Amino acid sequence: MDKLFALLGMLGNTGHDLILKATAKHRGGGQLILFYLIQALLILLCTLAAIPVFDLGPLIHPASIRYGVPIGVGTFVLYMLVLLSLVNGEVSTNITVFRLNFVVSSVLAVLILGEILTVRKIIGLTFCCAAMLVLFLATPRQRRRTHSGLGYSVLACLVAGGLNVLIKTAFNNGVLLAQVILYRYLTVALLAGMLFLFKRRPNEPSGGGIHLLALFSGAAMMFALYFTFAAFRIGDVALVTPINQLAFVFSTTGAVLIFKEKLSALKIAAIVLAVASIITIA
């Protein structure tokens, strides 16, 4: 069941990735905080309503609070980095780099959680590192530091890797699924709300289409979150994360069809290496 849950989480991530790109393109990425705030509030309110309706346990759960808050801080930083990476960057490059965060997760899972480092994992991680190198080479030299958003994507990859291990650690220590999502997005909503109020200018125009994008994104994220967290609860980080992050293949396909991104030979080679990495590990 852990593989099935991870695959369903992957489908939710695919939709979420494409909505993030549409958001980053909206008005030049000028309303990312508003988008993120609306998305977090939607997930928070739906989770808050679901817990008593479906009898998912107590609203106040100390272990879930203890882990949900730092997970929420990490989540806020993570998706701000992803959004910033897509303002000028491409899904086919930056989302692929971000979704390869299972490399970081796998290494940390071995070091911290005591998971076994097999030959298959070593080969898979080698393929992954090669994919990231090829993607870097596929980015024109003049865009690597300034306009590609690649630096934000690499940082997002590192943060996500650590966050995956923290989530698995949380479930190993008795958190409840709905409750950890609740406190995760309560933290995200508070941070996004404070930043929005701090950065908001007087008489700033309303978000327009950003509200609808945020609602669709929140729905996709809730779908991905439920199945990804369920997979983490019963499966190993080094197995669940690679399957879940396979979303970048479908996101890249969608970016080519919807946003007319171009795939160079180097990008295709990198995607093949990344897929080989996931298949080898999973």
DOVEX-529846 format. One line per 4 residues: number of its first residue (from 0); their letters; for each residue y, x, z of N, C-alpha, C. Coordinates in Angstrom, 3 decimals. Each point is the difference from the previous one (the first is absolute). Layout:
N
NUM = A = Y X Z Y X Z Y X Z ~ ... $
This chain:
282
0 = MDKL = -1.217 0.820 0.000 1.217 -0.820 0.000 1.267 0.854 0.000 ~ -0.088 1.225 0.560 1.203 0.827 0.054 0.504 0.349 -1.408 ~ -0.938 0.226 -0.942 0.406 0.304 -1.373 0.635 -1.216 -0.668 ~ -0.570 -1.190 0.229 0.564 -1.228 -0.583 1.400 -0.252 0.547 $
4 = FALL = 0.174 0.135 1.314 1.322 -0.201 0.602 1.008 1.012 -0.555 ~ -0.444 1.249 -0.170 0.897 1.033 -0.529 0.405 -0.314 -1.436 ~ -0.921 -0.520 -0.809 0.313 -0.381 -1.387 1.003 -1.148 -0.049 ~ -0.170 -0.976 0.873 0.953 -1.119 0.047 1.385 0.492 0.446 $
8 = GMLG = 0.008 0.917 0.965 1.267 0.598 0.409 0.648 0.749 -1.151 ~ -0.819 0.654 -0.818 0.499 0.718 -1.168 0.699 -0.935 -0.983 ~ -0.564 -1.179 -0.223 0.621 -0.963 -0.916 1.364 -0.450 0.532 ~ 0.096 -0.213 1.298 1.286 -0.355 0.584 1.016 1.121 -0.141 $
12 = NTGH = -0.456 1.230 0.175 0.896 1.154 -0.153 0.511 0.140 -1.428 ~ -0.845 -0.333 -0.972 0.418 0.077 -1.407 1.194 -0.911 -0.261 ~ -0.125 -1.260 0.435 1.117 -0.929 -0.176 1.238 0.455 0.741 ~ -0.195 0.529 1.193 1.125 0.463 0.806 0.712 1.177 -0.662 $
16 = DLIL = -0.759 0.942 -0.570 0.595 1.160 -0.660 0.908 -0.416 -1.151 ~ -0.465 -0.945 -0.804 0.778 -0.433 -1.167 1.259 -0.757 0.427 ~ -0.108 -0.767 1.085 1.189 -0.699 0.510 1.003 1.003 0.556 ~ -0.494 1.076 0.626 0.905 1.035 0.501 0.803 0.622 -1.136 $
20 = KATA = -0.645 0.240 -1.142 0.713 0.577 -1.140 1.054 -0.971 -0.515 ~ -0.342 -1.287 -0.093 0.981 -0.996 -0.429 1.184 -0.050 0.962 ~ -0.278 0.169 1.282 1.057 0.009 1.015 0.891 1.226 -0.147 ~ -0.630 1.154 -0.218 0.765 1.241 -0.152 0.904 -0.048 -1.222 $
24 = KHRG = -0.405 -0.721 -1.036 0.814 -0.137 -1.213 1.116 -1.027 0.174 ~ -0.152 -0.905 0.955 0.959 -1.085 0.192 1.338 0.547 0.490 ~ 1.044 -0.156 -0.815 1.349 0.480 0.342 0.012 1.468 0.405 ~ -0.825 0.787 -0.683 -0.023 1.433 0.265 -0.521 0.370 1.368 $
28 = GGQL = -0.795 -0.880 0.603 -0.569 0.310 1.316 0.998 -0.132 1.129 ~ 1.074 -0.748 -0.216 1.060 -0.076 0.999 -0.284 -0.921 1.171 ~ -1.099 -0.762 -0.047 -0.273 -0.958 1.076 -1.404 0.163 0.559 ~ -0.429 1.229 0.104 -1.345 0.272 0.486 -0.193 -0.451 1.445 $
32 = ILFY = 1.024 0.202 0.836 -0.124 -0.374 1.412 -0.138 -1.511 0.147 ~ 0.792 -0.767 -0.761 -0.095 -1.456 0.056 -1.393 -0.460 -0.414 ~ -0.515 0.576 -1.075 -1.351 -0.324 -0.464 -1.020 0.269 1.104 ~ 0.082 1.155 0.589 -0.962 0.407 1.017 0.090 -0.892 1.237 $
36 = LIQA = 1.223 -0.391 0.370 0.205 -0.870 1.157 -0.642 -1.366 -0.227 ~ 0.233 -0.587 -1.174 -0.574 -1.314 -0.312 -1.526 0.071 -0.018 ~ -0.523 1.042 -0.622 -1.453 0.177 -0.068 -0.603 0.084 1.403 ~ 0.600 0.811 0.861 -0.523 0.184 1.354 0.070 -1.296 0.805 $
40 = LLIL = 1.101 -0.741 -0.153 0.143 -1.266 0.725 -1.047 -1.015 -0.447 ~ -0.296 -0.040 -1.293 -1.015 -0.931 -0.502 -1.367 0.318 0.609 ~ -0.387 1.276 -0.033 -1.295 0.388 0.553 -0.042 -0.264 1.501 ~ 1.101 0.300 0.677 0.074 -0.212 1.446 -0.166 -1.475 0.355 $
44 = LCTL = 0.738 -0.873 -0.684 -0.038 -1.428 0.321 -1.356 -0.612 -0.320 ~ -0.591 0.393 -1.133 -1.313 -0.537 -0.371 -1.073 0.440 0.996 ~ 0.065 1.241 0.432 -0.975 0.495 0.980 0.202 -0.677 1.344 ~ 1.248 -0.172 0.387 0.318 -0.657 1.269 -0.518 -1.436 0.015 $
48 = AAIP = 0.088 -0.679 -1.143 -0.494 -1.371 -0.090 -1.528 -0.049 -0.057 ~ -0.604 0.983 -0.661 -1.451 -0.019 -0.198 -0.780 0.241 1.284 ~ 0.542 0.808 0.915 -0.753 0.362 1.207 -0.374 -1.223 0.840 ~ 0.954 -0.903 0.343 -0.422 -1.187 0.768 -0.731 -1.042 -0.848 $
52 = VFDL = 0.381 -0.147 -1.275 -0.616 -1.021 -0.853 -1.485 0.284 -0.216 ~ -0.344 1.244 -0.260 -1.392 0.372 -0.270 -0.692 0.624 1.219 ~ 0.653 -0.097 1.171 -0.573 0.479 1.256 -0.467 1.453 -0.130 ~ 0.946 0.869 -0.367 -0.305 1.401 -0.252 0.197 0.889 1.219 $
56 = GPLI = 0.169 -0.607 1.145 0.157 0.786 1.221 1.386 -0.168 0.595 ~ 0.288 0.711 1.094 1.294 -0.143 0.677 1.123 0.657 -0.785 ~ 1.198 -0.567 0.138 1.167 0.616 -0.645 0.343 1.336 0.656 ~ -0.143 0.069 1.298 0.291 1.236 0.733 -1.313 0.744 0.213 $
60 = HPAS = -0.131 1.131 -0.677 -1.219 0.799 0.107 0.422 1.458 0.148 ~ -0.129 0.556 1.203 0.557 1.336 0.286 -0.426 1.091 -0.975 ~ -1.277 0.091 -0.345 -0.451 1.060 -0.906 0.640 -0.146 -1.370 ~ 0.129 -1.239 -0.471 0.611 -0.237 -1.311 1.484 0.334 0.016 $
64 = IRYG = 0.665 -0.257 1.106 1.412 0.374 0.132 0.133 1.524 0.013 ~ -0.869 0.652 0.763 0.068 1.455 0.157 -0.164 0.725 -1.342 ~ -0.868 -0.521 -0.850 -0.201 0.631 -1.312 0.848 -0.641 -1.093 ~ 0.280 -1.294 0.132 0.740 -0.701 -1.047 1.412 0.511 -0.191 $
68 = VPIG = 0.656 0.401 1.099 1.377 0.482 -0.097 0.086 1.320 -0.766 ~ -0.766 1.045 0.360 0.073 1.235 -0.798 -0.496 -0.185 -1.433 ~ -0.981 -0.878 -0.193 -0.442 -0.295 -1.372 1.153 -0.642 -0.781 ~ 0.763 -0.856 0.668 1.145 -0.638 -0.650 1.084 0.994 -0.374 $
72 = VGTF = 0.260 0.961 0.871 0.994 1.035 -0.310 -0.449 0.798 -1.221 ~ -1.280 0.389 -0.009 -0.528 0.734 -1.145 0.051 -0.818 -1.277 ~ -0.282 -1.294 0.115 0.032 -0.881 -1.165 1.410 -0.117 -0.570 ~ 0.983 -0.129 0.876 1.388 -0.098 -0.448 0.407 1.241 -0.790 $
76 = VLYM = -0.283 1.170 0.556 0.324 1.253 -0.694 -0.754 0.088 -1.318 ~ -1.276 -0.368 0.026 -0.858 0.119 -1.182 0.547 -0.780 -1.186 ~ 0.260 -1.286 0.201 0.388 -0.809 -1.152 1.454 0.186 -0.418 ~ 0.827 0.506 0.883 1.329 0.400 -0.458 -0.123 1.195 -0.952 $
80 = LVLL = -0.897 0.927 0.330 -0.223 1.155 -0.882 -0.562 -0.452 -1.350 ~ -0.940 -0.941 0.034 -0.587 -0.493 -1.250 1.053 -0.684 -0.863 ~ 0.799 -0.858 0.604 1.057 -0.686 -0.748 0.994 0.987 -0.597 ~ 0.408 0.978 0.788 0.940 1.001 -0.506 -0.612 0.812 -1.142 $
84 = SLVN = -1.305 0.249 0.072 -0.654 0.776 -1.054 -0.020 -0.749 -1.327 ~ 0.092 -1.334 0.058 -0.103 -0.805 -1.214 1.345 -0.373 -0.610 ~ 1.100 0.298 0.698 1.319 -0.349 -0.553 0.204 0.672 -1.352 ~ -0.300 1.290 -0.078 0.096 0.713 -1.272 -1.350 0.499 -0.500 $
88 = GEVS = -1.029 -0.131 0.808 -1.306 0.518 -0.370 -0.876 -1.031 -0.674 ~ -1.156 0.460 -0.470 -0.937 -0.851 -0.717 -1.207 -0.323 0.873 ~ -0.511 -1.229 -0.178 -1.189 -0.423 0.728 -1.174 0.919 -0.322 ~ -0.151 0.317 -1.290 -1.158 0.785 -0.438 -0.054 1.379 0.643 $
92 = TNIT = 1.153 0.537 0.400 0.022 1.304 0.676 0.088 -0.156 1.510 ~ 1.021 -0.684 0.464 0.283 -0.008 1.435 -0.973 -0.840 0.813 ~ -0.432 -1.141 -0.540 -0.979 -0.799 0.731 -1.349 0.700 0.016 ~ -0.320 0.709 -1.085 -1.251 0.759 -0.004 0.010 1.061 1.095 $
96 = VFRL = 1.110 0.734 0.130 0.117 1.006 1.065 -0.100 -0.664 1.373 ~ 0.714 -1.082 0.193 -0.015 -0.701 1.285 -1.405 -0.486 0.348 ~ -0.701 -0.583 -0.980 -1.322 -0.566 0.252 -1.070 1.069 0.212 ~ 0.332 1.252 -0.248 -0.949 1.072 0.288 0.084 0.454 1.454 $
100 = NFVV = 0.611 -0.845 0.841 0.143 0.356 1.404 -1.334 0.095 0.729 ~ -1.079 -0.465 -0.647 -1.299 0.099 0.657 -0.426 1.462 0.190 ~ 0.626 0.917 -0.765 -0.277 1.425 0.222 0.415 0.385 1.409 ~ 1.219 -0.380 0.360 0.505 0.281 1.340 -0.849 -0.726 1.045 $
104 = SSVL = -0.333 -1.280 -0.286 -0.810 -0.781 0.941 -1.359 0.638 0.238 ~ -0.630 0.444 -1.090 -1.344 0.569 0.112 0.003 1.278 0.824 ~ 0.997 0.846 -0.236 0.093 1.252 0.755 0.258 -0.288 1.477 ~ 0.942 -0.906 0.278 0.322 -0.331 1.383 -1.165 -0.703 0.691 $
108 = AVLI = -0.747 -0.830 -0.752 -1.145 -0.697 0.584 -1.072 0.989 0.448 ~ -0.169 1.068 -0.755 -0.962 1.045 0.379 0.501 0.756 1.228 ~ 1.293 0.337 0.005 0.558 0.808 1.080 0.172 -0.779 1.304 ~ 0.405 -1.284 -0.129 0.359 -0.778 1.191 -1.104 -0.961 0.428 $
112 = LGEI = -0.595 -0.710 -0.983 -0.972 -1.038 0.325 -1.436 0.491 -0.020 ~ -0.201 1.241 -0.441 -1.346 0.549 0.004 -0.889 -0.490 -1.120 ~ 0.598 -0.572 -1.062 -0.803 -0.426 -1.136 -0.555 1.235 -0.722 ~ -1.135 -0.173 -0.681 -0.721 1.130 -0.596 0.631 0.399 -1.333 $
116 = LTVR = 0.196 1.296 -0.191 0.509 0.534 -1.265 -1.198 0.390 -0.864 ~ -0.328 -0.849 -0.982 -1.148 0.232 -0.870 0.419 0.757 -1.257 ~ -0.996 0.454 -0.755 0.278 0.674 -1.271 0.691 -0.965 -0.960 ~ -0.418 -1.256 -0.008 0.626 -1.004 -0.863 1.484 -0.137 0.316 $
120 = KIIG = 0.330 -0.005 1.280 1.405 -0.126 0.383 0.800 1.218 -0.446 ~ -0.592 1.174 0.141 0.698 1.223 -0.404 0.274 -0.015 -1.510 ~ -1.001 -0.403 -0.788 0.188 -0.077 -1.460 1.055 -1.040 -0.336 ~ -0.069 -1.148 0.674 0.979 -1.059 -0.254 1.410 0.424 0.330 $
124 = LTFC = 0.180 0.690 1.111 1.319 0.476 0.395 0.521 1.038 -0.987 ~ -0.897 0.807 -0.548 0.403 0.984 -1.007 0.513 -0.698 -1.260 ~ -0.713 -1.037 -0.439 0.455 -0.789 -1.144 1.386 -0.596 0.268 ~ 0.185 -0.484 1.225 1.272 -0.638 0.356 1.150 0.994 -0.042 $
128 = CAAM = -0.209 1.178 0.570 1.050 1.023 -0.020 0.338 0.400 -1.433 ~ -1.024 0.072 -0.854 0.235 0.321 -1.409 0.826 -1.096 -0.664 ~ -0.278 -1.273 0.348 0.751 -1.122 -0.570 1.477 0.080 0.373 ~ 0.286 0.329 1.265 1.391 0.100 0.436 0.720 1.150 -0.699 $
132 = LVLF = -0.699 1.107 -0.213 0.593 1.134 -0.699 0.326 -0.364 -1.445 ~ -0.907 -0.694 -0.655 0.220 -0.400 -1.396 1.160 -0.985 -0.097 ~ 0.100 -0.925 0.947 1.122 -0.943 -0.004 1.326 0.730 0.182 ~ 0.008 1.013 0.845 1.214 0.793 0.179 0.384 0.685 -1.313 $
136 = LATP = -0.998 0.555 -0.689 0.264 0.668 -1.280 0.405 -0.999 -1.080 ~ -0.445 -1.251 0.146 0.336 -1.026 -0.999 1.444 -0.467 0.112 ~ 0.626 0.262 1.155 1.407 -0.371 0.186 0.896 1.077 -0.592 ~ 0.911 -0.361 -0.904 0.893 1.010 -0.585 0.694 0.831 1.072 $
140 = RQRR = 0.143 1.294 -0.275 0.546 0.927 0.995 1.338 -0.460 0.561 ~ 0.891 -0.535 -0.863 1.335 -0.374 0.452 -0.014 -1.250 0.876 ~ -1.131 -0.758 0.004 -0.079 -1.218 0.804 -0.764 0.197 1.302 ~ -0.619 1.140 0.196 -0.886 0.168 1.150 0.728 -0.117 1.327 $
144 = RTHS = 1.235 0.495 0.073 0.712 0.007 1.280 1.013 -1.121 0.140 ~ 0.464 -0.540 -1.110 1.142 -0.902 0.104 -0.314 -1.448 -0.353 ~ -0.523 -0.261 -1.194 -0.044 -1.369 -0.494 -1.380 -0.643 -0.012 ~ -1.040 0.740 0.325 -1.344 -0.570 -0.118 -0.457 -0.744 1.251 $
148 = GLGY = 0.624 0.262 1.142 -0.446 -0.603 1.254 -1.308 0.589 0.500 ~ -0.455 1.083 -0.620 -1.299 0.579 0.340 -0.034 0.515 1.433 ~ 1.119 0.555 0.467 0.055 0.496 1.381 -0.222 -1.117 1.011 ~ 0.633 -1.159 -0.216 -0.204 -1.152 0.877 -1.461 -0.434 -0.023 $
152 = SVLA = -0.606 0.035 -1.189 -1.389 -0.429 -0.143 -0.953 0.920 0.751 ~ 0.251 1.308 -0.058 -0.838 0.960 0.731 0.128 -0.231 1.504 ~ 1.219 -0.218 0.475 0.205 -0.287 1.427 -0.713 -1.293 0.404 ~ 0.081 -1.019 -0.865 -0.682 -1.267 0.272 -1.509 0.208 0.089 $
156 = CLVA = -0.522 0.857 -0.853 -1.431 0.330 0.008 -0.407 0.597 1.343 ~ 0.798 0.926 0.515 -0.296 0.647 1.282 0.080 -0.994 1.161 ~ 1.054 -0.824 -0.010 0.173 -0.990 1.073 -1.148 -1.008 -0.020 ~ -0.371 -0.474 -1.192 -1.071 -0.991 -0.120 -1.334 0.568 0.474 $
160 = GGLN = -0.255 1.275 -0.307 -1.241 0.612 0.454 -0.124 -0.015 1.509 ~ 1.075 0.375 0.682 -0.007 -0.038 1.459 -0.093 -1.416 0.536 ~ 0.658 -0.937 -0.674 -0.003 -1.389 0.445 -1.401 -0.609 -0.090 ~ -0.742 0.331 -1.054 -1.370 -0.518 -0.139 -0.874 0.417 1.183 $
164 = VLIK = 0.142 1.245 0.416 -0.794 0.495 1.127 0.445 -0.664 1.300 ~ 1.305 -0.217 0.147 0.500 -0.684 1.195 -0.544 -1.427 0.081 ~ -0.069 -0.690 -1.152 -0.535 -1.361 -0.021 -1.477 -0.007 0.404 ~ -0.772 0.942 -0.573 -1.417 0.081 0.374 -0.150 0.307 1.487 $
168 = TAFN = 0.830 0.895 0.529 -0.031 0.325 1.429 0.312 -1.237 0.839 ~ 0.945 -0.811 -0.490 0.365 -1.226 0.713 -1.192 -0.939 0.119 ~ -0.741 -0.180 -1.086 -1.167 -0.880 0.055 -1.115 0.593 0.857 ~ -0.100 1.319 0.024 -0.983 0.640 0.875 0.334 -0.218 1.475 $
172 = NGVL = 1.254 -0.367 0.283 0.455 -0.179 1.380 0.307 -1.459 0.333 ~ -0.592 -0.912 -0.755 -0.021 -1.394 0.422 1.146 -0.886 -0.415 ~ 0.792 0.380 -1.012 1.062 -0.908 -0.443 -0.609 -1.195 -0.725 ~ 0.742 -1.085 -0.048 -0.416 -1.202 -0.730 0.717 -0.038 -1.349 $
176 = LAQV = -0.692 -0.464 -1.031 0.511 0.057 -1.366 1.348 -0.696 -0.151 ~ 0.060 -1.291 0.348 1.239 -0.757 -0.196 1.119 0.534 0.882 ~ -0.353 0.401 1.221 1.024 0.450 0.938 0.622 1.334 -0.418 ~ -0.789 0.907 -0.526 0.577 1.277 -0.416 0.886 -0.191 -1.230 $
180 = ILYR = -0.352 -0.952 -0.875 0.879 -0.330 -1.130 1.294 -0.617 0.518 ~ -0.121 -0.878 0.992 1.183 -0.649 0.577 0.986 1.028 0.546 ~ -0.463 0.905 0.832 0.912 0.966 0.631 0.431 1.087 -0.978 ~ -0.838 0.264 -0.994 0.410 0.929 -1.063 1.237 -0.536 -0.705 $
184 = YLTV = -0.057 -1.269 -0.419 1.107 -0.536 -0.792 1.155 -0.507 0.853 ~ -0.231 -0.229 1.282 1.134 -0.240 0.893 0.842 1.274 0.073 ~ -0.665 1.149 0.117 0.705 1.287 0.026 0.718 0.261 -1.317 ~ -0.691 -0.249 -1.124 0.614 0.204 -1.320 1.221 -0.890 -0.167 $
188 = ALLA = -0.125 -1.277 0.382 1.108 -0.940 -0.152 1.205 0.417 0.838 ~ -0.236 0.467 1.223 1.099 0.443 0.855 0.709 1.221 -0.596 ~ -0.776 0.967 -0.486 0.599 1.197 -0.585 0.752 -0.333 -1.284 ~ -0.619 -0.831 -0.852 0.660 -0.388 -1.258 1.257 -0.820 0.275 $
192 = GMLF = -0.072 -0.887 1.007 1.160 -0.823 0.338 1.166 0.831 0.505 ~ -0.284 0.966 0.864 1.067 0.863 0.515 0.620 0.838 -1.111 ~ -0.839 0.527 -0.884 0.521 0.810 -1.102 0.799 -0.844 -0.979 ~ -0.465 -1.237 -0.221 0.720 -0.908 -0.903 1.385 -0.324 0.548 $
196 = LFKR = 0.088 -0.304 1.290 1.290 -0.312 0.614 0.919 1.216 -0.003 ~ -0.580 1.178 0.197 0.788 1.230 0.032 0.577 0.323 -1.378 ~ -0.797 -0.244 -1.051 0.421 0.382 -1.340 0.716 -1.115 -0.760 ~ -0.077 -1.240 0.502 0.580 -1.116 -0.729 1.517 0.112 -0.052 $
200 = RPNE = 0.552 -0.262 -1.175 1.446 0.040 -0.185 0.579 -1.408 0.018 ~ 1.237 -0.165 0.482 0.630 -1.324 -0.014 0.075 -0.557 -1.419 ~ -0.230 -1.308 -0.116 0.078 -0.704 -1.283 -0.982 0.529 -1.042 ~ -1.098 0.623 0.466 -1.025 0.467 -0.937 -0.696 -1.207 -0.620 $
204 = PSGG = -0.217 -0.033 -1.321 -0.631 -1.153 -0.643 -1.432 -0.202 0.478 ~ -0.495 -1.242 -0.136 -1.363 -0.318 0.430 -1.019 0.721 -0.870 ~ -1.220 0.017 0.481 -1.045 0.776 -0.660 -0.479 -0.539 -1.319 ~ 0.235 -1.300 -0.302 -0.471 -0.547 -1.257 -1.517 0.033 -0.058 $
208 = GIHL = -0.527 0.566 -1.091 -1.443 0.024 -0.211 -0.764 0.838 0.992 ~ 0.689 0.773 0.819 -0.685 0.854 0.970 -0.763 -0.831 1.025 ~ 0.478 -1.211 0.300 -0.677 -0.856 0.971 -1.380 -0.409 -0.513 ~ -0.062 -0.398 -1.262 -1.274 -0.421 -0.578 -0.976 1.170 -0.089 $
212 = LALF = 0.507 1.157 -0.387 -0.847 1.190 -0.049 -0.567 0.321 1.382 ~ 0.819 -0.140 1.023 -0.446 0.287 1.359 -1.092 -0.973 0.447 ~ 0.122 -1.275 -0.371 -1.007 -0.991 0.377 -1.341 0.279 -0.680 ~ 0.046 0.298 -1.299 -1.233 0.343 -0.711 -0.615 1.279 0.572 $
216 = SGAA = 0.849 0.961 0.298 -0.481 1.260 0.560 -0.655 -0.220 1.359 ~ 0.632 -0.837 0.820 -0.568 -0.298 1.315 -1.371 -0.650 -0.096 ~ -0.151 -0.923 -0.975 -1.299 -0.654 -0.191 -1.067 1.006 -0.423 ~ 0.358 0.875 -0.946 -0.952 1.026 -0.446 -0.348 0.950 1.137 $
220 = MMFA = 0.994 0.361 0.789 -0.227 0.913 1.107 -0.897 -0.620 1.072 ~ 0.205 -1.287 0.303 -0.844 -0.652 0.999 -1.455 -0.018 -0.453 ~ -0.222 -0.281 -1.279 -1.348 0.010 -0.553 -0.620 1.389 0.138 ~ 0.767 1.021 -0.402 -0.497 1.378 0.075 -0.237 0.425 1.444 $
224 = LYFT = 0.932 -0.355 0.882 -0.103 0.403 1.403 -1.246 -0.546 0.667 ~ -0.257 -1.285 -0.211 -1.121 -0.630 0.692 -1.307 0.699 -0.358 ~ -0.225 0.183 -1.305 -1.277 0.562 -0.422 -0.083 1.506 0.261 ~ 1.135 0.702 -0.108 -0.017 1.432 0.297 -0.273 0.244 1.475 $
228 = FAAF = 0.658 -0.727 0.873 -0.212 0.163 1.436 -1.422 -0.417 0.386 ~ -0.501 -1.068 -0.635 -1.372 -0.421 0.281 -0.985 1.091 -0.400 ~ 0.272 0.682 -1.127 -0.863 1.096 -0.448 0.074 1.176 0.962 ~ 1.195 0.334 0.477 0.158 1.092 0.961 -0.759 -0.287 1.301 $
232 = RIGD = -0.064 -1.270 0.360 -0.633 -0.354 1.271 -1.502 0.305 -0.017 ~ -0.644 -0.107 -1.168 -1.456 0.179 -0.047 -0.446 1.211 -0.817 ~ 0.933 0.676 -0.717 -0.383 1.103 -0.870 0.693 1.302 0.352 ~ -0.437 1.087 -0.626 0.606 1.312 0.200 1.291 0.131 -0.798 $
236 = VALV = 0.963 0.724 0.542 1.258 0.249 -0.693 -0.253 0.660 -1.359 ~ -0.895 1.004 -0.015 -0.243 0.770 -1.221 -0.697 -0.821 -1.081 ~ -0.556 -1.167 0.336 -0.603 -0.883 -1.003 0.954 -1.114 -0.398 ~ 0.599 -0.652 0.990 0.848 -1.166 -0.259 1.270 0.378 -0.757 $
240 = TPIN = 0.663 1.070 0.428 1.285 0.360 -0.587 -0.082 0.329 -1.485 ~ -0.966 0.826 -0.471 -0.056 0.269 -1.440 -0.176 -1.258 -0.847 ~ -0.879 -0.919 0.433 -0.195 -1.240 -0.755 1.293 -0.801 -0.027 ~ 0.622 -0.118 1.158 1.228 -0.776 0.111 1.111 0.563 -0.872 $
244 = QLAF = 0.079 1.322 -0.084 1.078 0.628 -0.750 -0.259 0.045 -1.504 ~ -1.155 -0.510 -0.437 -0.279 -0.094 -1.430 1.017 -0.898 -0.707 ~ 0.834 -0.670 0.774 1.036 -0.875 -0.564 0.868 0.704 -1.028 ~ 0.179 1.312 0.118 0.918 0.686 -0.905 -0.447 -0.085 -1.456 $
248 = VFST = -1.307 -0.124 -0.247 -0.480 -0.120 -1.376 0.501 -1.304 -0.623 ~ -0.122 -1.088 0.747 0.438 -1.299 -0.495 1.522 -0.102 -0.001 ~ 0.639 0.643 0.980 1.463 0.015 0.023 0.556 0.731 -1.211 ~ -0.641 1.106 -0.366 0.429 0.767 -1.172 -0.149 -0.825 -1.265 $
252 = TGAV = -1.125 -0.698 -0.122 -0.207 -0.873 -1.162 1.071 -1.078 -0.064 ~ 0.297 -0.603 1.147 1.044 -1.022 0.041 1.366 0.556 -0.336 ~ 0.277 1.233 0.454 1.302 0.619 -0.286 0.173 0.259 -1.487 ~ -1.080 0.389 -0.669 0.064 0.227 -1.455 0.267 -1.318 -0.727 $
256 = LIFK = -0.660 -1.066 0.446 0.130 -1.293 -0.675 1.319 -0.702 0.332 ~ 0.422 0.088 1.266 1.167 -0.762 0.443 1.295 0.801 -0.127 ~ -0.019 1.243 0.466 1.219 0.812 0.037 0.091 0.994 -1.154 ~ -0.990 -0.050 -0.905 0.002 0.839 -1.223 0.040 1.496 0.322 $
260 = EKLS = -0.645 0.384 1.096 -0.097 1.417 0.296 -0.949 0.672 -0.992 ~ 0.258 1.264 -0.277 -0.825 0.735 -0.954 -0.987 0.887 0.742 ~ -1.208 0.064 -0.549 -1.032 0.846 0.585 -0.203 1.235 -0.869 ~ 0.332 1.157 0.536 -0.237 1.242 -0.725 -1.450 0.430 0.199 $
264 = ALKI = -0.419 0.994 -0.777 -1.364 0.514 0.134 -0.234 0.555 1.402 ~ 1.022 0.662 0.574 -0.139 0.551 1.345 -0.150 -1.109 1.046 ~ 0.748 -1.086 -0.151 -0.113 -1.106 0.952 -1.388 -0.631 -0.065 ~ -0.501 -0.179 -1.215 -1.341 -0.571 -0.154 -1.040 0.916 0.635 $
268 = AAIV = 0.161 1.315 -0.215 -0.925 0.959 0.611 0.054 -0.085 1.524 ~ 1.208 -0.158 0.551 0.156 -0.097 1.451 -0.666 -1.261 0.536 ~ 0.153 -1.110 -0.707 -0.614 -1.256 0.430 -1.524 0.110 -0.032 ~ -0.528 0.638 -1.040 -1.452 0.206 -0.086 -0.483 0.841 1.177 $
272 = LAVA = 0.729 1.069 0.331 -0.367 0.842 1.137 0.051 -0.789 1.314 ~ 1.022 -0.840 0.147 0.146 -0.784 1.219 -1.146 -1.004 0.149 ~ -0.354 -0.662 -1.105 -1.112 -0.938 0.030 -1.303 0.738 0.317 ~ -0.197 1.174 -0.608 -1.192 0.800 0.291 -0.061 0.361 1.482 $
276 = SIIT = 1.166 0.287 0.583 0.063 0.318 1.420 -0.460 -1.171 0.854 ~ 0.486 -1.191 -0.337 -0.350 -1.191 0.780 -1.482 -0.318 -0.140 ~ -0.513 0.065 -1.229 -1.417 -0.305 -0.227 -0.884 0.990 0.750 ~ 0.380 1.269 -0.025 -0.794 1.031 0.670 -0.062 -0.230 1.514 $
280 = IA = 1.157 -0.321 0.579 0.053 -0.184 1.446 -0.637 -1.322 0.435 ~ 0.259 -1.064 -0.770 -0.462 -1.332 0.394 -1.419 -0.275 -0.436 $
